[in-house]
Amino acid sequence: MILTNHAWNLVDELIKRNHFNPKPTTNSNMKLEDDVLTMEFDVPGLSKKDISIKIEDSILLIEGDNDDRTFNKRYNISEDWDASKTSAKVKDGVLKVSIPKIEEKKAKVIDITIS
């Protein structure tokens, strides 16, 4: 099918009105190391002023927005994690959010002496 100039103009108009948004999605990665949950998000083009992070009613809300990119992420945070010690940084287009495990929830190792 060949699009006429009129059809291309309609496509351009839809993009301008944001009915069709070709903005890229955000890749993410999660890992658990040393009793710290770390989440990484690809956010090229976003600076810390473009990103909002908050925890509300045990839900971690991450939002980012500028002219080229928009993303929203929501995660439930269980009581095993110390939300008050959450930290975040942006470097080289990657947002890194870390949440440590609550001290009393960390696994405790007890060495047993064999007699």
C-alpha positions as CSV (number, residue, x, y, z in Angstrom):
1,M,0.0,0.0,0.0
2,I,1.3,3.4,-0.9
3,L,0.6,6.3,1.4
4,T,-0.5,9.5,-0.2
5,N,0.7,12.9,1.0
6,H,-2.6,13.3,2.8
7,A,-2.0,10.0,4.7
8,W,1.5,11.1,5.7
9,N,0.1,14.4,6.9
10,L,-2.4,12.5,9.1
11,V,0.4,10.4,10.5
12,D,2.5,13.5,11.3
13,E,-0.5,15.1,12.9
14,L,-1.1,12.0,15.2
15,I,2.5,12.1,16.3
16,K,2.3,15.9,17.0
17,R,-0.8,15.4,19.1
18,N,0.8,12.5,21.0
19,H,-1.9,10.0,20.0
20,F,1.0,7.9,18.9
21,N,4.1,8.2,21.0
22,P,7.3,6.6,19.6
23,K,9.3,7.4,22.7
24,P,11.6,4.5,23.7
25,T,10.9,2.2,26.7
26,T,13.2,1.9,29.6
27,N,15.2,-1.3,30.2
28,S,15.6,-2.4,33.8
29,N,17.6,-4.9,35.8
30,M,17.3,-6.1,39.4
31,K,19.8,-7.9,41.6
32,L,20.3,-8.8,45.2
33,E,23.9,-8.5,46.5
34,D,25.1,-8.3,50.1
35,D,21.6,-7.8,51.5
36,V,20.9,-4.8,49.2
37,L,18.3,-4.8,46.5
38,T,19.6,-2.8,43.5
39,M,17.6,-1.8,40.5
40,E,19.1,-0.3,37.4
41,F,17.3,1.6,34.7
42,D,18.6,2.8,31.3
43,V,17.7,6.5,31.2
44,P,19.8,8.1,28.4
45,G,19.2,11.8,28.1
46,L,17.6,12.1,31.6
47,S,19.4,14.0,34.4
48,K,18.5,13.9,38.1
49,K,16.3,16.9,37.7
50,D,14.2,14.9,35.2
51,I,13.6,12.0,37.6
52,S,11.4,11.7,40.7
53,I,11.7,8.8,43.2
54,K,9.5,8.4,46.2
55,I,8.0,5.6,48.4
56,E,4.4,5.9,49.3
57,D,2.4,3.3,51.2
58,S,5.2,0.7,50.6
59,I,5.2,1.4,46.8
60,L,8.4,2.6,45.2
61,L,7.4,5.1,42.5
62,I,10.0,6.1,39.8
63,E,9.1,8.7,37.2
64,G,11.2,10.3,34.5
65,D,10.3,12.8,31.9
66,N,11.9,15.2,29.4
67,D,11.2,16.1,25.8
68,D,12.5,12.8,24.4
69,R,11.6,10.2,27.0
70,T,8.9,9.4,29.6
71,F,8.8,6.4,32.0
72,N,7.0,5.3,35.1
73,K,7.8,2.3,37.3
74,R,6.0,1.0,40.4
75,Y,7.3,-1.7,42.7
76,N,5.8,-3.1,45.9
77,I,8.4,-2.9,48.7
78,S,7.9,-5.6,51.4
79,E,8.6,-4.9,55.1
80,D,11.9,-6.8,54.7
81,W,13.5,-3.7,53.1
82,D,14.5,-0.5,54.9
83,A,12.7,2.1,52.7
84,S,14.1,4.9,54.8
85,K,17.6,4.1,53.6
86,T,16.8,4.0,49.9
87,S,19.5,5.7,47.8
88,A,19.7,6.6,44.1
89,K,22.1,8.0,41.6
90,V,22.3,8.7,37.9
91,K,25.5,8.2,36.0
92,D,26.3,7.7,32.3
93,G,22.6,7.3,31.4
94,V,21.9,4.7,34.1
95,L,19.7,5.3,37.2
96,K,20.7,3.0,40.1
97,V,18.3,2.7,43.1
98,S,19.4,0.7,46.1
99,I,17.3,-0.5,49.1
100,P,19.1,-2.3,52.0
101,K,17.5,-5.2,53.9
102,I,16.3,-4.4,57.4
103,E,19.0,-5.5,59.9
104,E,16.9,-7.9,61.9
105,K,15.7,-9.5,58.6
106,K,19.2,-10.3,57.5
107,A,20.2,-13.9,57.7
108,K,22.3,-14.6,60.8
109,V,25.0,-17.2,60.8
110,I,25.8,-19.1,64.0
111,D,28.8,-21.3,64.1
112,I,28.2,-24.4,66.1
113,T,31.2,-26.0,67.9
114,I,31.3,-29.8,67.5
115,S,32.4,-31.6,70.7
